[in-house]
Amino acid sequence: MKFICYTLYSIIDDDLVVGLFFIGLRTLDLSENHLISCPSGLVELVHLEILYLQRNKLESVPDVSKAKNLKELYLQNNLITELSSEGLAMTKINLLDLRSNKIDNLDINCDDLEFLERFYLDNNEISQ
């Protein structure tokens, strides 16, 4: 299995994510699930390349630094207030979508995001 989509208020827990059935997953869509935090088992998905977490209730960018193959991370329309590159370090992320959040603080080390090619921050609360 290379793709799974859990949307429209599905119940998500760590057992689902770390289950051996999903270990080879390349794309995971957890959009619209009212998540307030990211399931910790996501770091076990070593082959994951694309992660959709838009339209949830996340208040921070999840630490995906152990997801070494992650290339695209979609976090638009959440409640994220600040952005730090620390949890994104050591990844191959080339697309980071943080549109329509509440970000007013950026703490980014460009060395942590060496593969980043597309970075979307429009419709946030950044003043500088």
C-alpha positions in Angstrom: 0.0 0.0 0.0 1.4 3.4 -1.0 -1.4 5.8 -0.2 -4.1 6.1 2.5 -6.5 8.8 3.2 -8.3 9.3 6.5 -10.5 12.4 6.3 -13.8 13.8 7.4 -13.3 13.3 11.1 -11.9 9.8 11.2 -10.5 8.6 14.5 -6.8 8.5 14.3 -4.5 7.0 17.0 -0.9 6.0 17.2 -1.7 2.2 16.8 -3.2 3.0 13.4 -0.1 4.8 12.2 2.6 2.5 13.5 0.8 -0.7 12.5 3.0 -2.9 10.3 0.3 -2.7 7.6 1.3 1.0 7.0 5.1 0.8 7.4 5.7 1.1 3.6 3.3 4.0 3.2 4.5 6.8 0.9 1.5 9.2 1.1 -0.7 9.8 4.2 -3.7 12.1 4.2 -4.9 13.0 7.7 -6.8 16.2 6.7 -9.9 17.3 8.5 -9.6 15.1 11.5 -9.7 17.7 14.3 -6.1 16.7 15.3 -4.6 18.9 18.0 -1.3 17.0 17.8 0.4 14.8 15.3 0.3 11.0 16.1 3.7 10.1 17.5 3.8 7.0 15.4 4.3 9.0 12.2 8.1 8.9 12.8 8.0 5.1 12.3 6.8 5.6 8.7 10.3 5.7 7.3 9.2 5.6 3.6 6.6 8.4 4.0 7.2 11.1 1.3 4.0 13.2 1.4 2.0 14.1 4.5 -1.3 16.0 4.4 -2.3 17.5 7.8 -4.3 20.5 6.6 -7.6 21.6 8.1 -6.9 20.2 11.6 -6.4 22.1 14.9 -2.6 21.7 15.2 -1.0 24.6 17.1 2.6 23.7 16.2 4.5 22.2 13.4 5.0 18.5 14.1 8.5 17.1 14.6 9.1 15.1 11.5 12.9 15.1 11.7 13.0 11.3 11.8 10.9 11.0 8.7 14.0 11.1 6.5 12.2 10.6 3.2 9.5 13.2 3.7 9.4 15.6 0.8 6.1 17.4 1.0 4.3 18.6 4.2 0.9 20.3 4.0 -0.2 22.1 7.1 -2.5 24.8 5.8 -5.6 25.9 7.7 -4.5 24.9 11.2 -3.8 27.0 14.3 0.0 27.2 14.1 1.4 30.3 15.7 5.1 30.0 15.2 7.5 28.3 12.9 10.8 26.7 13.9 12.9 24.7 11.5 14.2 22.5 14.4 11.5 19.8 13.9 12.1 19.8 10.2 15.8 19.4 10.3 17.4 16.4 8.7 14.5 15.9 6.3 14.4 16.1 2.5 11.3 18.4 2.5 11.1 20.4 -0.7 7.5 21.7 -0.2 6.2 23.2 3.0 2.7 24.6 2.9 1.7 26.7 6.0 -0.9 28.9 4.4 -3.8 30.2 6.5 -2.5 29.7 9.9 -1.8 32.2 12.7 2.0 32.3 12.4 3.5 35.5 13.7 7.0 34.3 14.6 9.6 32.7 12.3 12.7 31.0 13.8 14.2 29.4 10.7 17.7 28.2 10.2 18.2 27.8 6.4 20.7 25.1 6.9 17.9 22.9 8.4 15.9 23.2 5.2 18.5 22.7 2.5 16.2 20.9 0.1 13.3 23.4 0.4 12.1 24.6 -3.0 8.5 25.7 -2.4 7.5 27.5 0.9 4.0 28.9 1.3 3.2 31.3 4.2 0.5 33.5 2.8 -2.5 34.4 4.9 -0.7 34.4 8.3 0.0 37.1 10.8 3.6 37.8 10.0 4.4 41.5 10.5 8.1 41.6 9.7 
